[in-house]
Structure formats: structure tokens, C-alpha cells
Amino acid sequence: MENALIIGASGGIGAAVAQELDRRGVAVMGLSRRIQGIDVTDPASVDQHLEKLQGPFDLIFIAVGILAPEGARPEKSLAAITAATMAQVLAVNAIGPALILRHVPRLLAKDRPAVVAALSARVGSIGDNNIGGWHSYRASKAALNQTIRGAAIELKRSHKQAACVALHPGTVHTPFAADYASRHKTIPAPEAASHLLDVIAGLTPAQSGHFYDYAGKEVPW
């Protein structure tokens, strides 16, 4: 791997992945809302920033996401669902990555192995949902997973050596999850980044369109 594009490069995991890639000698192009001003909920903003890029990239890593809008919390019950909250979570976690994926065929390397990876979450697994709750976040990640699956099918036709996957990073010690991680073992962001990049390094085209955790184990849809 020679070069990578990270969207969401100023977030806890995105920044750690950028740093780990740099440590591994990979050239990194980073985009984020905080630094470059890309707004993944605005199609014009996504197009403006990605159309400027030339590529080709060996890795396109999508690390955007929210647990809930500012001032809100993930729902504990059906009664807590509001249309506005669900729409905003879906806009960032599902529609935003889909808008990014529109540009991937042009930006991803075709003549060598390449990977598209999007940060998902185990709670987005329909098959693994045994406790309910967190309805907007779960739905948004399930929608992301379906989009990744569809993107993988399309990319297989034009990018024979590529893998397009959803990744679960584990419960990472970042501000993103700080209020919700008390019952779960957390790992530092640099460690999570190293695990994710090890998984990415081992992917083959046959694994495209699937969902993996930080240890490389497949997660049920």
C-alpha cells in the first residue's frame, strides 16, 4: 500500500488510522469537517472536496459517524424515537458514506489490490441484535452495511482486485464513545487503528462485501 484517503481524519479512530498509516510509510490524504470543512450531509460539499482529488488510492477509509446529534442520546426505548434525531443520524452514518461511495470508482486503484473500508459497528448487525435500543444508531449502521454490500458488488465488475468491507473497531476509548463505554472493555485508538489496518492488509477480493471485526472475524449482517 502506497497511499490512502481517509474521510473523517480528525476523529478519534480516523486520526489514529492516519497516524498508523504514516508510521507504516503510507502517504495519507485526510479530509474532515473540522479541518477541511467537508460536510458529509451536504452532497455539494462532498462533491466539491472529492472532485478535487486525483487518486488512485490503495485505501479509501470512511470514518465518519455520530452516536446521536449534539444534545441527544441514543434511544433506550421505542418511545424515545424522534423523526428529527433519526434523520440526522441516518444523514451522517448512512447517507454521508453513500455520497462518498459515489466517487470511489474513480478514486480507487484498478491495476493493483485496493480496499474500501467503512467504520460500522456490531450494534448495526441485525443478526446480532439481542437487546434492542439504540434504534437510530443501529438502523443507520445497518443501512451503511447494506450500501457497502451493494458497492462491493458494483466494484467487483470494474475493480477486480479490490475489497470493499464494513469494519467493527471494537469499543474504542475516544470522546465519541466516552459516555457509553463504562460496561465494555475499551482499547486505545492507536491500538484499534493497528488492528483495523492489519485486517485491511490481509483482505482479498473474495472477502469483498462482508463485515469484519477488529480481529478479522466476520460479523453477521
Sequence and secondary structure as in RCSB ss.txt:
>XXXX:A:sequence
MENALIIGASGGIGAAVAQELDRRGVAVMGLSRRIQGIDVTDPASVDQHLEKLQGPFDLIFIAVGILAPEGARPE
KSLAAITAATMAQVLAVNAIGPALILRHVPRLLAKDRPAVVAALSARVGSIGDNNIGGWHSYRASKAALNQTIRG
AAIELKRSHKQAACVALHPGTVHTPFAADYASRHKTIPAPEAASHLLDVIAGLTPAQSGHFYDYAGKEVPW
>XXXX:A:secstr
  EEEEETTTSHHHHHHHHHHHHTT EEEEE TTTT   TT HHHHHHHHTT    BSEEEE    SS TT    
SSGGG  HHHHHHHHIIIIIHHHHHHTTHHHHB SSS EEEEEE  GGG STT  S   HHHHHHHHHHHHHHHH
HHHHHHHH TTEEEEEEE  SEESTTTTTT TTS  EEHHHHHHHHHHHHHT  GGGTT EEETTS B   
